[in-house]
Amino acid sequence: MLKSFFSKNKKSAIEVSLIHLLEIILAIIIVTVLIYLSLKLSGLLIGKQEYESTINNLEALSIRISALVKDDKSLKQTMVYTLPDDFILVGFNYQDQSPVKTDCTQESILKSRSNICKSKSCLCIYKNQGGITDWSGKDFDDKGAALPLKCKTFEEKVIFLAPQKDPNFQGSNSEWHPSHSKWPGYNYLVLYGICGGPWKTSWGIKQIYLEKYKEGENTFIFIGDSKNNK
């Protein structure tokens, strides 16, 4: 009977030790995952390949837009555009009556406009500081005064606009209202890889449309998700 008692105690001790061991392993896994996510969302783990891919996509988009602006016959094109969660695409017009703003973090994008752009139209890539867990700001002027990672300028008087339909496009309402308007209103071009909240959808890889409309000296370039351009 005494032997049976010690045997049961030993078995119980082993079971308790295994449970504690599993709890420790699980805790280590959780902490590791949290540290990884924290570093990634803070921008410290933005990989070189991801960065270079984003810059290459900016280059490809700029080349397409330049060709579209100069081609008198072409009015619309489509292309595949990739934007990871860690980045934001912003379009600056050669002239705006009010500063570009983002509805995602309620920040102005004025001071952070690169000196490279000056009075020219340009497309810029910014680092998305908040990612999926923080949409309080620090991407642009109000809290971060962040500078763009890369910009591409245009010699023509280009005005970038986005339709008020896609949740990844977070630019505030633009004062530009072209006479040829497919949609009732347009936003500034501010496209997020993802704009705050784990319930939000990443942009990832999507097909976009590029639509041109010339009005006097101005060339309007409308950019949006192809599936919403019905």
C-alpha positions, -999 to 999 in steps of 0.1 A, spaced: 0 0 0 29 24 9 45 15 -24 13 23 -43 10 57 -24 46 67 -34 40 55 -70 8 77 -73 26 107 -58 55 102 -82 31 100 -111 13 131 -100 45 150 -96 56 140 -132 22 151 -145 25 185 -127 60 190 -140 49 183 -176 21 207 -172 45 234 -159 69 226 -187 42 230 -213 31 263 -197 66 276 -198 71 265 -235 37 281 -244 47 313 -226 80 315 -244 62 310 -278 37 338 -270 64 362 -258 85 355 -289 56 361 -312 47 393 -294 83 406 -296 84 397 -333 51 415 -340 62 445 -319 94 448 -338 78 443 -372 51 468 -366 76 494 -353 94 491 -386 126 475 -372 121 443 -391 113 457 -425 133 434 -447 156 447 -474 137 426 -499 104 440 -489 117 475 -491 133 470 -524 102 454 -538 81 484 -526 105 509 -542 106 489 -574 68 489 -575 68 527 -570 92 530 -600 69 508 -622 38 528 -612 56 561 -620 67 548 -654 31 537 -662 17 571 -652 43 590 -671 36 570 -703 -2 575 -697 2 613 -693 22 616 -725 1 593 -746 -27 613 -763 -46 582 -773 -45 562 -741 -71 571 -714 -70 541 -691 -47 513 -681 -46 485 -655 -16 471 -637 -8 449 -607 3 469 -577 18 455 -545 20 475 -512 30 456 -480 15 465 -446 47 484 -436 43 511 -463 20 540 -474 18 555 -509 10 592 -511 3 613 -542 11 650 -541 -3 674 -567 16 702 -582 -8 726 -565 -33 722 -536 -54 748 -518 -53 727 -486 -27 702 -473 -31 666 -480 -45 647 -450 -51 611 -440 -83 600 -425 -65 569 -410 -46 589 -384 -60 624 -389 -25 637 -397 -16 665 -421 10 655 -448 24 689 -454 57 694 -435 68 659 -444 64 666 -481 99 660 -495 120 689 -508 125 667 -538 89 674 -549 89 712 -543 61 725 -566 60 694 -587 36 665 -586 51 634 -571 44 600 -557 61 591 -523 65 560 -502 63 564 -464 69 539 -437 37 528 -420 47 533 -383 14 521 -369 8 489 -389 -22 469 -377 -21 476 -340 -17 514 -338 -36 539 -358 -29 570 -335 -4 585 -359 34 592 -361 34 585 -399 35 621 -410 35 656 -396 15 659 -364 34 634 -343 62 621 -363 74 646 -389 84 616 -409 101 620 -442 93 598 -472 115 569 -480 114 576 -517 97 600 -542 92 601 -579 84 635 -595 65 645 -626 72 674 -649 36 677 -660 8 693 -640 -5 660 -626 -33 658 -601 -37 624 -583 -71 615 -570 -88 584 -556 -125 575 -555 -143 575 -522 -149 538 -521 -119 517 -511 -111 515 -473 -73 512 -481 -75 547 -497 -74 570 -466 -68 604 -481 -92 632 -470 -116 648 -493 -99 668 -521 -109 702 -532 -102 692 -568 -134 686 -587 -128 679 -624 -157 686 -647 -156 651 -660 -165 632 -627 -173 596 -627 -178 596 -589 -195 623 -568 -164 631 -549 -127 623 -548 -100 619 -521 -63 627 -520 -43 597 -530 -32 581 -497 -30 543 -500 -21 522 -470 -7 487 -469 -31 485 -439 -47 511 -418 -49 501 -381 -69 474 -365 -66 436 -369 -101 436 -384 -89 456 -414 -78 441 -447 -43 444 -461 -39 458 -496 -13 431 -505 -14 425 -542 -43 440 -562 -50 451 -597 -54 489 -600 -67 511 -627 -51 543 -639 -75 566 -656 -65 599 -673 -86 631 -679 -71 663 -693 -86 696 -685 -66 726 -697 -30 723 -685 -41 698 -658 -39 661 -662 -60 642 -637 -49 607 -628 -75 586 -610 -62 556 -592 -83 529 -576 -89 492 -571 -100 477 -604 -128 456 -587 -144 488 -574 -144 505 -608 -176 489 -621 
